[in-house]
Amino acid sequence: MPSTNTRLVKDRAVAEMTSMSQSWVRQERFRRRKGLPHVLNIDPVMIGDSPRYRIEDLEAFLVSLTASNDDGGPANG
């Protein structure tokens, strides 16, 4: 069961933490939803029509990119 004190962040925070643009975050979400190639592999939590991301998921995603790059492998798996 998910923690009741999970912090959710908006596209803007995801963009800032990844050093990418908000439009990139939206495009990645669209690509993931449509089954197209994508890098951002985090499922959003939808609150109505508003996507939010669990901060824990975002941090794990960033760690996986860093680990992949440290190993010399491709960043997107």
N, C-alpha and C positions, 0 to 999 in steps of 0.2 A: 504494500500500500504506500502511495506517495506521501512524503512528509507534508504536514499541514502548514509548515512555514517556508515552503518553497518560494524563492524570489523569482518573479517573472520580469523579463525586460522586453522592450520594444525593438523594432527594426533599427532604430537609431543607435541603441546601445550595442547591438550585434555589429553594426557597421563600424562603430568606434573601436570595439575590441578586436576586430579583424583587420582594421585599417583599410576597409573597403567602403564603397558608397552604399547608401540606403537602397538605391535602385538595384545594385548588385544583389543585395539580400533579397529583395522582392523577386528579381529574376531567378535566383537560385531556388526560392520557394516554389515558383511557378514551374520551373523545370523538374523539380523533384516530384511535384504533384502530377505532372503529365508523363512521368517516366522517362524523361530526357536525361542525357548526361549532366551531372551536377557535381559540385564540390561540397557545398554546405549540406551535410547529411543529418540535420537536426529536425525532428518533428516539432512544429509549432503547437502551442496550446491555443486553441481558438476560443476567444471570449466574444461571443456573437460573431461579428465579421472581422474582429481585430485579432491578428496573430501576435502571440507573445511567446517568448522562449525561456525555458528554465535556465537559470544562470549556471547550474551544475552541468547541464548538457553542453552549454556553450564552452565552459572551461574544459570539459573532457574533449570536445572537438579540437580546441586549440592545442591541448597536450598531445593528441594523436597526430596533428600536423607537425608539431615540433619533433616528436619521436620519429615519425616517418622521414623527415628531412635529416635528422641526425644519423639515421641508418643509411642514408644515401638512396632511399627508395622514393618512388613518386609520392607527392604530397596528397594526392586524392585517391590513393589506394589502387 
